[in-house]
Amino acid sequence: MTINSKNPFFNKRREPRYPYSELVIFVYKKNLNEGKLENWSRSGLCMKTKRFFRKGEVITVSLPPSKYKNNNRKAKIVWKKADGCGLQFCD
């Protein structure tokens, strides 16, 4: 049996992920923190950080410059591991 990653039932994500390896600043409990962006999509991102979060918490991420005027985005923690977390944009 061959697994086909192009099969829509195989990939559960709604948006494609794009690799991006840069530092980002985020605000958590009124403190500035730093993380390393691993990948992103229109709906969220994956970030490496040692900062402890709980699933469901909301942080503000300052994304790299883009065509959007406001690069500060609120994002909810949807999963957390020892070295990183998954974020879903709230706005």
ZAKOLKOL-798534 format. One line per field, with one value per residue (C-alpha): chain; x, y, z; residue number from 1; residue in three letters. Coordinates in Angstrom, 2 decimals. Layout:
BEGIN
kette = c(A, ...)
u = c(X, ...)
v = c(Y, ...)
w = c(Z, ...)
nr = c(NUM, ...)
rest = c(ALA, ...)
This chain:
BEGIN
kette = c(A, A, A, A, A, A, A, A, A, A, A, A, A, A, A, A, A, A, A, A, A, A, A, A, A, A, A, A, A, A, A, A, A, A, A, A, A, A, A, A, A, A, A, A, A, A, A, A, A, A, A, A, A, A, A, A, A, A, A, A, A, A, A, A, A, A, A, A, A, A, A, A, A, A, A, A, A, A, A, A, A, A, A, A, A, A, A, A, A, A, A)
u = c(0.00, 1.42, 0.65, -0.10, 0.45, -1.53, -4.62, -6.96, -7.80, -4.11, -3.39, -5.81, -4.65, -6.91, -4.08, -0.67, 2.34, 5.41, 8.85, 10.25, 13.21, 13.45, 13.26, 9.99, 9.04, 5.89, 4.14, 3.10, 1.71, 2.93, 6.54, 8.52, 9.82, 11.66, 10.95, 12.01, 9.36, 9.49, 6.61, 3.47, 0.15, -2.73, -4.37, -1.42, 2.22, 4.66, 7.22, 10.19, 10.44, 11.34, 8.57, 5.91, 2.32, -0.96, -3.20, -5.82, -3.75, -3.56, -0.35, 0.50, 3.09, 4.99, 5.48, 8.18, 7.27, 4.78, 2.16, -0.12, -0.01, -0.47, 2.07, 1.02, -1.37, -3.20, -2.83, -4.14, -1.91, -3.36, -0.55, 2.66, 5.76, 8.98, 10.69, 7.82, 4.15, 1.45, -0.54, -3.85, -4.52, -7.50, -8.08)
v = c(0.00, 3.38, 6.54, 9.47, 12.81, 14.58, 12.65, 15.19, 12.65, 12.26, 15.96, 17.29, 20.90, 23.36, 25.72, 24.78, 25.30, 27.21, 26.81, 29.98, 30.07, 33.49, 34.94, 36.49, 38.52, 37.72, 39.13, 36.70, 37.94, 41.49, 40.32, 40.35, 36.94, 35.53, 32.45, 30.95, 30.63, 27.16, 27.38, 29.37, 29.34, 31.78, 30.26, 29.84, 29.03, 26.73, 28.36, 26.98, 28.41, 27.24, 29.39, 27.38, 27.81, 26.12, 25.01, 27.69, 30.67, 33.68, 35.54, 38.41, 37.61, 40.32, 38.84, 39.89, 42.77, 41.93, 43.52, 43.79, 47.02, 45.37, 42.60, 42.05, 39.12, 37.47, 33.70, 30.86, 27.99, 24.82, 22.45, 22.64, 20.48, 20.95, 22.90, 24.64, 25.24, 25.47, 28.69, 29.45, 33.09, 34.61, 37.49)
w = c(0.00, -1.02, 0.94, -1.34, 0.44, -2.32, -1.26, 0.43, 3.15, 4.02, 4.67, 7.30, 7.06, 5.28, 4.32, 2.86, 5.15, 3.97, 5.59, 7.12, 9.47, 11.13, 14.62, 15.77, 18.81, 20.76, 23.80, 26.51, 29.84, 29.09, 28.52, 25.27, 24.21, 21.22, 19.14, 15.85, 13.18, 11.58, 9.11, 8.47, 6.66, 6.29, 9.35, 11.73, 12.34, 14.07, 16.35, 18.30, 21.82, 25.30, 26.80, 28.62, 27.37, 28.06, 25.24, 24.57, 25.76, 23.44, 22.59, 20.24, 17.57, 15.69, 12.23, 9.73, 7.38, 4.65, 2.47, 5.52, 7.52, 10.91, 11.44, 15.06, 15.15, 18.03, 18.00, 20.16, 21.28, 19.72, 20.69, 22.76, 22.93, 24.93, 22.12, 20.33, 19.75, 17.11, 16.82, 15.15, 14.25, 16.06, 13.64)
nr = c(1, 2, 3, 4, 5, 6, 7, 8, 9, 10, 11, 12, 13, 14, 15, 16, 17, 18, 19, 20, 21, 22, 23, 24, 25, 26, 27, 28, 29, 30, 31, 32, 33, 34, 35, 36, 37, 38, 39, 40, 41, 42, 43, 44, 45, 46, 47, 48, 49, 50, 51, 52, 53, 54, 55, 56, 57, 58, 59, 60, 61, 62, 63, 64, 65, 66, 67, 68, 69, 70, 71, 72, 73, 74, 75, 76, 77, 78, 79, 80, 81, 82, 83, 84, 85, 86, 87, 88, 89, 90, 91)
rest = c(MET, THR, ILE, ASN, SER, LYS, ASN, PRO, PHE, PHE, ASN, LYS, ARG, ARG, GLU, PRO, ARG, TYR, PRO, TYR, SER, GLU, LEU, VAL, ILE, PHE, VAL, TYR, LYS, LYS, ASN, LEU, ASN, GLU, GLY, LYS, LEU, GLU, ASN, TRP, SER, ARG, SER, GLY, LEU, CYS, MET, LYS, THR, LYS, ARG, PHE, PHE, ARG, LYS, GLY, GLU, VAL, ILE, THR, VAL, SER, LEU, PRO, PRO, SER, LYS, TYR, LYS, ASN, ASN, ASN, ARG, LYS, ALA, LYS, ILE, VAL, TRP, LYS, LYS, ALA, ASP, GLY, CYS, GLY, LEU, GLN, PHE, CYS, ASP)
